[in-house]
Amino acid sequence: MGLIGSLLLLPAAPARGAFWALRQALAEAEREYYDPAVIQRELAELSGRLERGEVDEAEFDRLEDALLDRLDEGRARRIDGTRTT
């Protein structure tokens, strides 16, 4: 891109930077959401809640299924640790 093109696009630079930052934040949130270690920790916490009587069997099963589905989806989205879209 030449000098004139760069000058014409200069006013859009803050918007491009903001969109880049939003994309980075979204990517990090997805990495954490689908992180197997995070999901395993949530499963352990859920088991503890069941043992303490904070949730009943039906609620435990529903939440456990949701966490296991999230774990499967995270594995399906990754190839060698990178997201496939």
Secondary structure, DSSP 8 states (H G I E B T S, - for coil): --HHHHHHHGGGHHHHHHHHHHHHHHHHHHHHHT-HHHHHHHHHHHHHHHHTTSS-HHHHHHHHHHHHHHHHHHHHHEETTEE--
